[in-house]
Amino acid sequence: MSGVLGILAALAVLILLAYRGVSVLIAAPLAAVLAVLVAGGPPLAALLQTMMPALGGFLAQFLALFVLGAIFGKLMEDTGSARALAQMLADRLGPANAIPAVVLACAALTYGGVSLFVVAFAVQPLAAALFTRARLPSALIPATIALGAFTFTMTALPGTPAIQNAIPMPFFGTTAFAAPGLGLVGGAVMLGFGLAWLLWRARHGRFTAPAEAAGPPDPARLREMAQGEGFDIAEARRGEDVVALPPPLLLAVAPIVLVVALNGLFAGLVLPAIDGAGLADSAVAAADPAKSRGLRAMLLALAVTIVLMVLANRRRLPRLVATLGAGANAAAIPALNTAVLVGFGAVVASLPAFSMVRDAVLGIAPDNPLISLSIAVNILAGMTGSASGGMSIALATMGDTYLARGLAAGIAPEVLHRVTAIATGGLDALPHNGAVVTLLAVCRLTHRESYADIFAVACVGPILALLVVLVLAAQFGAF
């Protein structure tokens, strides 16, 4: 029993330190040491022989995706494509539809693989101007951006290159387009609920923030609040000055369409043909290429799109080497943050008491592993303040068990993938989440002024969508 208390105490310390702004690179090892000490084990051996190999294994599997995704986002920023696309949607919908315009601008960018931090910097000034012209309260800007960037495009829409949609692929042998029907329904629920909430609040809500939209973010405040999030504040603010002439709209939209289309092409046609024709006697075949097909397709789609973006926008990239370097550097901290949480999960899973915790979690609705999986991922995402971190811990410690139980119950791996992804976007957006803290800093607002609406659109909406998807999956399976 003391071992279980040690695990709970370690999770409590992790939550507390994350909420206090301590980097997860420090918080996770400290929490792991506490869990091992309470269990009576050797902490140094746990860190060196359990945590570090698990951390390294995650990076070996996903670091390339983090790097390519960050470079793609930086190119979208420095070429002016992100701002051009957001400006077009704002112009087309106008101030009368300020909330839908901001949501769709954020959704278009994040669905194309642009980092939510880039989206926040690109869209916040436009949102501020639209909200001022529409006489909407600035306190709603963070929730409006969060709805477009943190919810349906991150976890639900098929084909999204978000890391939350990539992590389940090697565990379940799926692609980014797993269970597209369930994903579209879940995404529609998130979007519909979120828009309904924001529009209702705009008409009837009471706010502590003034009606005027917030001004540009203060770099010192951002640096203080967003420590460890993996982007350079000064570089992000310089991004709007890099491009003298933004690209034509078609050129700005093309990378987003291309990365999703190529992802589907590689996953559905190219890689299956290559794997079937040329890998029969290779070492890769022994590693089951079907399980890595989704990840390889996403990597190839991003790589090809990056090359084409550079060729098409060479004149808009006067500091190309610096742009590529800044993008690659921006991937380091997010990748390490998620990897160290995976390492923490590996340490906890190695403790004797973890079998009791695992059995308790797996004992929830034993006839329907989807319910148990949803609860486990949601709770871990909330505890770690990280969608990708909570998902990684759950899948690394219990992924094989859930896959086996799902197959035994006649549940397709694609359904497990989509439910896992949607579940991870529920409680992850609690107040200590790094993206929430950063978004509020960018908008120069506080938790007191804006967090209630963020919670509604980024926690309540996704959980409601998860419930709908669970019901549909039970009735119809994957579609």
C-alpha positions as CSV (number, residue, x, y, z in Angstrom):
1,M,0.0,0.0,0.0
2,S,2.9,2.4,0.7
3,G,4.1,1.9,-2.8
4,V,0.7,3.0,-4.2
5,L,0.9,6.1,-1.9
6,G,4.3,6.8,-3.2
7,I,3.1,6.8,-6.8
8,L,0.2,9.1,-5.8
9,A,2.6,11.3,-3.9
10,A,5.0,11.4,-6.9
11,L,2.1,12.5,-9.2
12,A,1.0,15.1,-6.7
13,V,4.6,16.5,-6.6
14,L,4.7,16.6,-10.4
15,I,1.4,18.5,-10.6
16,L,2.5,21.0,-7.9
17,L,5.8,21.7,-9.5
18,A,4.3,22.0,-13.0
19,Y,1.7,24.4,-11.6
20,R,4.5,26.5,-9.9
21,G,6.2,26.8,-13.3
22,V,9.1,24.4,-12.6
23,S,10.4,22.8,-15.8
24,V,9.2,19.2,-16.3
25,L,12.8,18.3,-17.0
26,I,13.4,19.0,-13.3
27,A,10.0,18.0,-12.0
28,A,9.7,14.6,-13.6
29,P,13.0,13.2,-12.3
30,L,12.3,14.5,-8.8
31,A,8.9,12.9,-8.8
32,A,10.4,9.7,-10.0
33,V,13.0,9.7,-7.3
34,L,10.3,10.2,-4.7
35,A,8.2,7.3,-6.0
36,V,11.3,5.0,-5.9
37,L,12.4,6.1,-2.4
38,V,8.9,5.5,-1.0
39,A,8.9,2.0,-2.6
40,G,12.3,1.3,-1.0
41,G,14.2,1.1,-4.3
42,P,17.5,2.5,-5.5
43,P,16.7,6.0,-7.1
44,L,20.0,6.3,-9.0
45,A,19.5,2.9,-10.7
46,A,15.9,3.8,-11.5
47,L,17.0,7.1,-13.2
48,L,19.9,5.6,-15.1
49,Q,18.6,2.2,-16.0
50,T,14.9,2.8,-16.4
51,M,14.1,6.5,-17.0
52,M,16.9,7.3,-19.4
53,P,16.4,4.3,-21.7
54,A,12.7,5.0,-21.9
55,L,13.4,8.7,-22.6
56,G,15.9,7.8,-25.3
57,G,13.5,5.3,-26.9
58,F,10.8,7.9,-27.2
59,L,13.2,10.4,-28.8
60,A,14.5,7.8,-31.2
61,Q,11.0,7.1,-32.3
62,F,9.6,10.7,-32.5
63,L,12.3,13.3,-32.5
64,A,12.4,13.5,-36.3
65,L,8.6,14.3,-36.3
66,F,9.1,17.0,-33.7
67,V,11.9,18.6,-35.7
68,L,10.2,18.5,-39.1
69,G,7.0,19.8,-37.6
70,A,8.7,22.7,-35.9
71,I,10.6,23.6,-39.1
72,F,7.4,23.5,-41.1
73,G,5.7,25.8,-38.6
74,K,8.7,28.2,-38.7
75,L,8.6,28.3,-42.5
76,M,4.9,29.1,-42.4
77,E,5.7,31.9,-40.0
78,D,8.7,33.4,-41.8
79,T,7.3,33.2,-45.3
80,G,4.2,35.1,-44.1
81,S,1.9,32.2,-45.0
82,A,0.4,31.8,-41.6
83,R,-0.4,35.5,-41.3
84,A,-1.7,35.7,-44.8
85,L,-4.1,32.8,-44.3
86,A,-5.3,34.1,-41.0
87,Q,-5.8,37.6,-42.5
88,M,-7.8,36.2,-45.4
89,L,-10.3,34.4,-43.1
90,A,-10.6,37.4,-41.0
91,D,-11.3,39.6,-44.0
92,R,-13.8,37.2,-45.6
93,L,-15.8,36.7,-42.4
94,G,-15.4,40.2,-41.1
95,P,-15.9,41.7,-37.6
96,A,-19.5,40.5,-37.4
97,N,-18.2,37.0,-37.3
98,A,-15.0,37.7,-35.3
99,I,-15.2,34.6,-33.1
100,P,-15.8,32.0,-36.0
101,A,-13.1,33.9,-38.1
102,V,-10.5,33.5,-35.3
103,V,-11.4,29.9,-34.6
104,L,-11.2,28.9,-38.3
105,A,-7.9,30.8,-38.8
106,C,-6.4,28.9,-35.9
107,A,-7.9,25.6,-37.1
108,A,-6.6,25.9,-40.6
109,L,-3.1,26.6,-39.4
110,T,-2.9,23.9,-36.8
111,Y,-4.5,21.3,-39.1
112,G,-1.7,22.0,-41.5
113,G,0.9,21.3,-38.8
114,V,1.7,24.8,-37.6
115,S,2.8,25.0,-34.0
116,L,0.2,26.4,-31.7
117,F,2.8,28.9,-30.4
118,V,3.3,30.2,-33.9
119,V,-0.5,30.3,-34.3
120,A,-0.9,32.3,-31.1
121,F,1.6,35.0,-32.2
122,A,0.2,35.1,-35.7
123,V,-3.5,35.3,-34.8
124,Q,-3.6,37.3,-31.6
125,P,-3.1,40.7,-33.2
126,L,-5.8,39.9,-35.8
127,A,-8.1,38.7,-33.1
128,A,-7.5,41.8,-31.0
129,A,-8.4,44.0,-34.0
130,L,-11.5,42.0,-34.9
131,F,-12.7,41.9,-31.3
132,T,-12.2,45.6,-30.9
133,R,-14.2,46.4,-34.0
134,A,-16.9,44.0,-33.0
135,R,-17.0,45.3,-29.4
136,L,-16.3,41.9,-28.0
137,P,-14.6,41.4,-24.7
138,S,-10.9,40.7,-24.9
139,A,-11.2,38.0,-22.2
140,L,-12.7,35.7,-24.8
141,I,-9.7,35.9,-27.1
142,P,-7.7,33.1,-25.4
143,A,-10.6,30.7,-25.4
144,T,-11.3,31.5,-29.0
145,I,-7.7,30.7,-30.0
146,A,-7.7,27.6,-27.8
147,L,-10.9,26.3,-29.5
148,G,-9.2,26.5,-32.9
149,A,-5.7,25.4,-31.9
150,F,-6.1,23.0,-28.9
151,T,-9.1,20.9,-29.7
152,F,-10.5,19.3,-32.8
153,T,-7.5,19.9,-35.1
154,M,-5.1,18.5,-32.4
155,T,-6.8,15.2,-31.7
156,A,-9.9,14.5,-33.8
157,L,-9.6,15.5,-37.5
158,P,-8.2,12.6,-39.6
159,G,-4.9,13.4,-41.1
160,T,-3.7,16.1,-38.7
161,P,0.1,15.9,-38.3
162,A,-0.2,16.9,-34.6
163,I,2.0,14.8,-32.3
164,Q,-1.1,13.8,-30.4
165,N,-2.3,12.1,-33.5
166,A,1.1,10.5,-34.2
167,I,2.0,8.9,-30.9
168,P,-0.7,6.1,-31.1
169,M,0.4,5.0,-34.5
170,P,3.3,2.7,-33.7
171,F,1.4,1.2,-30.7
172,F,-1.7,0.3,-32.8
173,G,-0.2,0.0,-36.3
174,T,-2.5,2.8,-37.6
175,T,-2.1,5.9,-39.7
176,A,-3.0,9.5,-39.1
177,F,-6.4,8.9,-40.8
178,A,-7.5,6.2,-38.3
179,A,-11.3,6.0,-37.9
180,P,-12.0,9.1,-39.9
181,G,-15.7,9.1,-39.4
182,L,-15.4,9.0,-35.6
183,G,-12.8,11.8,-35.8
184,L,-15.0,14.0,-37.9
185,V,-18.0,13.5,-35.6
186,G,-15.8,14.2,-32.5
187,G,-14.4,17.3,-34.2
188,A,-17.8,18.5,-35.1
189,V,-19.0,18.2,-31.5
190,M,-15.9,20.1,-30.2
191,L,-16.4,22.8,-32.7
192,G,-20.1,23.1,-32.3
193,F,-20.1,23.1,-28.5
194,G,-17.1,25.6,-28.4
195,L,-18.7,28.0,-30.8
196,A,-22.0,27.9,-29.1
197,W,-20.4,28.5,-25.7
198,L,-18.3,31.5,-27.0
199,L,-21.2,33.1,-28.8
200,W,-23.4,32.7,-25.8
201,R,-20.8,34.2,-23.5
202,A,-20.2,37.1,-25.9
203,R,-23.9,38.0,-25.7
204,H,-24.6,37.3,-22.0
205,G,-21.3,36.9,-20.1
206,R,-19.8,39.2,-17.5
207,F,-16.1,39.8,-17.7
208,T,-13.4,41.2,-15.5
209,A,-11.2,42.2,-18.5
210,P,-12.1,45.4,-20.3
211,A,-14.0,45.3,-23.6
212,E,-11.0,46.6,-25.5
213,A,-8.7,44.0,-26.9
214,A,-5.3,43.4,-25.3
215,G,-2.2,44.9,-26.9
216,P,0.9,43.1,-27.9
217,P,2.5,40.7,-25.4
218,D,5.3,41.8,-23.2
219,P,8.5,39.8,-23.9
220,A,9.7,39.7,-20.3
221,R,6.3,38.4,-19.1
222,L,6.2,35.8,-21.8
223,R,9.7,34.6,-21.0
224,E,8.8,34.3,-17.3
225,M,5.5,32.5,-17.9
226,A,6.3,30.3,-20.9
227,Q,9.7,28.9,-19.7
228,G,10.5,25.6,-21.3
229,E,7.9,25.7,-24.0
230,G,10.5,25.5,-26.7
231,F,10.3,28.8,-28.6
232,D,12.3,32.0,-28.7
233,I,10.1,35.0,-27.7
234,A,12.2,37.5,-29.5
235,E,12.5,35.4,-32.6
236,A,8.7,34.9,-32.6
237,R,8.1,38.6,-32.4
238,R,10.6,39.3,-35.2
239,G,8.7,36.8,-37.4
240,E,6.2,39.5,-38.6
241,D,9.0,41.7,-39.8
242,V,10.8,39.0,-41.8
243,V,8.5,39.1,-44.8
244,A,8.3,42.3,-46.9
245,L,5.6,40.9,-49.2
246,P,3.4,38.1,-48.0
247,P,2.8,35.2,-50.5
248,P,-0.4,35.0,-52.6
249,L,-3.2,33.3,-50.9
250,L,-3.0,30.1,-53.0
251,L,0.7,29.8,-52.1
252,A,-0.1,30.4,-48.5
253,V,-2.7,27.7,-48.4
254,A,-0.8,25.1,-50.5
255,P,1.5,23.8,-47.8
256,I,-1.4,23.0,-45.5
257,V,-3.3,21.1,-48.2
258,L,-0.1,19.5,-49.4
259,V,1.1,18.1,-46.1
260,V,-2.3,16.4,-45.4
261,A,-2.7,15.1,-49.0
262,L,0.8,13.7,-49.1
263,N,0.3,12.1,-45.8
264,G,-2.7,10.2,-47.1
265,L,-0.9,9.3,-50.3
266,F,2.2,7.9,-48.6
267,A,0.2,6.1,-46.0
268,G,-2.5,4.6,-48.3
269,L,-0.6,3.9,-51.6
270,V,3.1,4.5,-51.7
271,L,4.4,2.9,-48.5
272,P,2.2,-0.2,-48.7
273,A,3.4,-0.8,-52.2
274,I,7.1,-0.3,-51.2
275,D,6.7,-2.4,-48.0
276,G,5.0,-5.2,-49.9
277,A,7.4,-5.2,-52.9
278,G,10.8,-4.4,-51.6
279,L,11.1,-5.3,-47.9
280,A,10.2,-9.0,-47.8
281,D,13.7,-10.1,-47.0
282,S,15.0,-7.0,-45.2
283,A,15.7,-6.1,-41.6
284,V,12.9,-3.6,-41.8
285,A,10.4,-6.3,-42.6
286,A,11.3,-8.0,-39.3
287,A,10.3,-4.9,-37.5
288,D,6.8,-5.0,-39.0
289,P,6.8,-2.0,-41.3
290,A,3.0,-1.7,-41.1
291,K,3.3,-0.6,-37.5
292,S,5.6,2.3,-38.5
293,R,3.8,3.1,-41.8
294,G,1.7,6.0,-40.3
295,L,4.7,7.6,-38.8
296,R,6.9,7.2,-41.9
297,A,4.1,8.7,-44.0
298,M,3.9,11.7,-41.8
299,L,7.6,12.3,-41.9
300,L,7.8,12.0,-45.6
301,A,4.8,14.4,-46.1
302,L,6.4,17.0,-43.9
303,A,9.8,16.6,-45.5
304,V,8.5,16.9,-49.1
305,T,6.3,19.9,-48.2
306,I,9.3,21.7,-46.5
307,V,11.4,21.3,-49.6
308,L,8.7,22.6,-51.8
309,M,8.0,25.5,-49.5
310,V,11.6,26.6,-49.5
311,L,11.8,26.4,-53.3
312,A,8.5,28.3,-53.8
313,N,9.3,31.0,-51.2
314,R,13.1,31.4,-51.6
315,R,12.9,35.2,-52.0
316,R,10.8,35.4,-48.8
317,L,13.4,33.6,-46.8
318,P,16.5,35.9,-46.8
319,R,17.8,34.1,-43.7
320,L,17.0,30.6,-44.7
321,V,19.6,28.9,-42.6
322,A,18.5,30.9,-39.5
323,T,14.9,30.0,-40.2
324,L,15.7,26.3,-40.4
325,G,17.9,26.4,-37.4
326,A,15.3,28.2,-35.3
327,G,12.7,25.7,-36.3
328,A,14.9,22.8,-35.4
329,N,15.9,24.3,-32.1
330,A,12.2,25.0,-31.2
331,A,11.6,21.2,-31.3
332,A,14.1,20.4,-28.7
333,I,12.3,21.4,-25.5
334,P,8.9,20.1,-26.4
335,A,10.4,16.8,-27.5
336,L,12.5,16.5,-24.3
337,N,9.5,17.5,-22.1
338,T,7.4,14.7,-23.5
339,A,10.3,12.2,-23.4
340,V,11.1,12.9,-19.8
341,L,7.4,12.3,-18.9
342,V,7.6,8.9,-20.7
343,G,10.7,8.2,-18.6
344,F,8.8,9.1,-15.5
345,G,6.0,6.7,-16.5
346,A,8.6,4.0,-17.1
347,V,10.0,4.4,-13.6
348,V,6.5,4.3,-12.1
349,A,5.6,1.2,-14.2
350,S,8.7,-0.6,-12.9
351,L,7.6,-0.3,-9.3
352,P,6.0,-3.4,-7.7
353,A,3.0,-1.3,-6.6
354,F,2.2,-0.3,-10.2
355,S,0.6,-3.6,-10.9
356,M,-2.1,-2.7,-8.4
357,V,-2.7,0.6,-10.1
358,R,-2.7,-1.0,-13.5
359,D,-5.1,-3.7,-12.4
360,A,-7.4,-1.0,-10.9
361,V,-7.4,1.0,-14.1
362,L,-7.9,-2.0,-16.4
363,G,-10.7,-3.2,-14.0
364,I,-12.8,-0.2,-15.0
365,A,-15.4,-1.5,-17.4
366,P,-13.5,-4.7,-18.2
367,D,-15.9,-5.6,-21.0
368,N,-15.2,-2.3,-22.8
369,P,-11.5,-1.4,-22.8
370,L,-12.3,1.9,-24.6
371,I,-13.8,3.3,-21.4
372,S,-10.8,2.3,-19.3
373,L,-8.4,3.7,-21.9
374,S,-10.3,7.0,-22.0
375,I,-10.2,7.4,-18.3
376,A,-6.5,6.5,-18.0
377,V,-5.4,8.8,-20.7
378,N,-7.6,11.7,-19.5
379,I,-6.3,11.4,-15.9
380,L,-2.7,11.1,-16.9
381,A,-2.9,14.1,-19.3
382,G,-4.5,16.2,-16.6
383,M,-1.9,15.1,-14.0
384,T,1.1,15.9,-16.2
385,G,-0.5,19.0,-17.8
386,S,0.4,17.5,-21.2
387,A,-1.7,15.7,-23.8
388,S,1.3,14.0,-25.4
389,G,2.9,13.2,-22.1
390,G,-0.2,11.7,-20.6
391,M,-0.9,9.7,-23.7
392,S,2.7,8.5,-23.9
393,I,2.7,7.3,-20.3
394,A,-0.6,5.4,-20.7
395,L,0.5,3.7,-24.0
396,A,4.0,2.9,-22.9
397,T,2.8,1.2,-19.7
398,M,-0.5,-0.3,-20.9
399,G,-0.7,0.1,-24.7
400,D,0.0,-3.6,-25.5
401,T,-2.7,-4.7,-23.0
402,Y,-5.3,-2.3,-24.4
403,L,-4.5,-3.5,-27.9
404,A,-4.9,-7.1,-26.9
405,R,-8.1,-6.5,-25.0
406,G,-9.5,-4.4,-27.9
407,L,-8.8,-7.1,-30.4
408,A,-10.3,-9.7,-28.2
409,A,-13.4,-7.5,-27.8
410,G,-13.6,-7.0,-31.6
411,I,-12.5,-3.3,-31.4
412,A,-10.5,-2.2,-34.4
413,P,-7.0,-0.7,-33.7
414,E,-8.2,2.4,-35.6
415,V,-10.9,3.0,-32.9
416,L,-8.4,2.6,-30.1
417,H,-6.2,5.2,-31.9
418,R,-8.9,7.8,-32.3
419,V,-10.4,7.3,-28.8
420,T,-6.9,7.6,-27.3
421,A,-6.2,10.8,-29.3
422,I,-9.5,12.5,-28.4
423,A,-9.3,11.4,-24.7
424,T,-5.9,13.0,-24.4
425,G,-7.4,16.4,-25.3
426,G,-9.7,16.5,-22.4
427,L,-8.2,17.3,-19.0
428,D,-4.8,18.2,-20.5
429,A,-5.9,21.9,-20.6
430,L,-6.0,22.3,-16.8
431,P,-4.6,25.6,-15.4
432,H,-1.0,24.2,-15.1
433,N,-0.8,23.2,-18.8
434,G,2.1,25.0,-20.5
435,A,0.2,25.9,-23.6
436,V,-2.6,27.5,-21.5
437,V,-0.1,29.6,-19.6
438,T,1.7,30.7,-22.8
439,L,-1.6,31.6,-24.5
440,L,-2.7,33.8,-21.6
441,A,0.7,35.4,-21.6
442,V,0.5,36.2,-25.3
443,C,-2.9,37.7,-24.8
444,R,-1.8,39.6,-21.7
445,L,-4.6,38.2,-19.6
446,T,-4.8,36.2,-16.4
447,H,-6.3,32.9,-15.4
448,R,-8.9,34.8,-13.4
449,E,-10.0,36.8,-16.5
450,S,-10.1,34.1,-19.1
451,Y,-9.5,30.5,-17.9
452,A,-13.1,29.6,-17.2
453,D,-13.9,30.0,-20.9
454,I,-10.7,28.1,-21.9
455,F,-11.9,25.2,-19.6
456,A,-15.3,25.2,-21.3
457,V,-14.0,24.9,-24.9
458,A,-10.8,22.9,-24.3
459,C,-11.9,20.5,-21.5
460,V,-15.7,20.3,-21.4
461,G,-16.1,20.2,-25.2
462,P,-13.5,17.5,-25.8
463,I,-14.9,15.4,-23.0
464,L,-18.4,15.7,-24.5
465,A,-17.0,14.7,-27.9
466,L,-15.3,11.7,-26.3
467,L,-18.6,10.5,-24.8
468,V,-20.3,10.8,-28.2
469,V,-17.4,8.9,-29.9
470,L,-17.5,6.2,-27.3
471,V,-21.3,5.7,-27.9
472,L,-20.8,5.6,-31.7
473,A,-17.8,3.3,-31.5
474,A,-19.8,0.9,-29.4
475,Q,-22.7,0.9,-31.9
476,F,-20.9,1.0,-35.2
477,G,-17.2,0.4,-34.6
478,A,-14.7,2.1,-36.9
479,F,-16.1,4.2,-39.7
